[in-house]
Amino acid sequence: MAQYELAFIIERYFEFGGLQRDMQRFALACARAGHKVTVFTSCWDSTEQPPFKVEIVDFKMSANHQTIKKIEDFVHDLRQANRFDCIIGFNRVGGLDIYYGGDTCLKAKLRQQHRMWLRFLPRYRTYLELEAAVFGPKSKMDIMLISPTESATFQQVYQTAPDRIHLLPPGIDRDRLLGNPLTGEKRNQFRRTLDVRDEDFLILAVGSSFQTKGIDRTIAAIAALPDELKNSCRYIVVGLGNQKKFQAIAQQKGIGNHISFTGGRRDISNFYYAADVLLHPARTENTGTVLLEAMVVGLPVIATENCGYAHYITQANAGQICPVPFDQLQFNSMLTEILAHDERRIQYSKNGCDFCKNADIYSMIEKGVRVIVRRAQKNRENQ
């Protein structure tokens, strides 16, 4: 097999970011396949030494849109140098060979919200120009997406050629979740480290950007539980976000001592095994990898239907889906029901596990690497 020089470009890397983790897994898979991988980023925040080259580039500008524009300039310089067979980007910029991303279509969002006037502001004008550089009909960029809904939206808004879009399945890391299952007394011991008694309910949230993930919605739902259930609940939030703000919200609701924030954690699978239910009432969520991760280990889920992967919960009957527009009272009722009925949680758990044994929810990285190698081969042949 031919060996290719591959450049991966991302604004910054931190090990608990979803996009960052995808980038790292793609880069790692390409390196293990024998290709020479270089990652260009402004920050590499990880304690692990990767088996590929990392080059730190000063992308930082005073405004976010200017930072992204500077990344685009760097991509064009990299292309002029003709050093790499394929340039793969994880931020929307022109000049890439392949773009991978999970963000929604900005132009469609502004239209839907009747806020197209924002396109006259420098920030939004820049973002829309960059989005068009990726998805517009003049671009020859390959695009890797993970949401069928967003794929259809981009094609409708930008007339993106269908053969440029590669729709990837989810990329759940089976080994990360099932390699060391936490069961029996080990599960109880781990729960005790979180100050959760054996008879308590551990309600779990996983994800960064707490406002987007709806942490306040879950706090309100726990506060509305009947006292008997509420007093047995511990809410654990794993991820990066404004802890002080949401701790204050919990305090105002009278459940400040029921909630704990752990920050980012490498042992995330332990939390899935230790929990009784995952709540993910996100305000917006292109996919929602955490929904599938929970299902793999048999954790029941309640999520909002605007999560891209919510349909898997419905297909598997592995939990409850809260309709959009969001209704807090309906969400409160769903939480009460799932906690009050042990047999229902047991059935959801079994359904999720059974579904994930055969569903194609693991092959994103493998199929994405094929897209990268094909483009690298094409580029080299056309030189």
Secondary structure, 3 states (H helix, E strand, C coil): CCCCEEEEECCCEECCCHHHHHHHHHHHHHHHCCCEEEEEECCEECCCCCCCEEEECCCCCCCHHHHHHHHHHHHHHHHHHCCCCEEEECCCCCCCCEEECCCCCHHHHHHHCCCHHHHHCHHHHHHHHHHHHHHCCCCCCEEEECCHHHHHHHHHHHCCCHHHEEECCCCCCHHHHHCCCCCHHHHHHHHHHCCCCCCCEEEEEECCCHHHHCHHHHHHHHHCCCHHHHCCEEEEEECCCCHHHHHHHHHHCCCHHHEEEEECCCCHHHHHHHCCEEEECCCCECCCHHHHHHHHCCCCEEEECCECCHHHHHHHCCEEEECCCCCHHHHHHHHHHHHHCHHHHHHHHHHHHHHHHHCCCCCHHHHHHHHHHHHHHHHHHCC
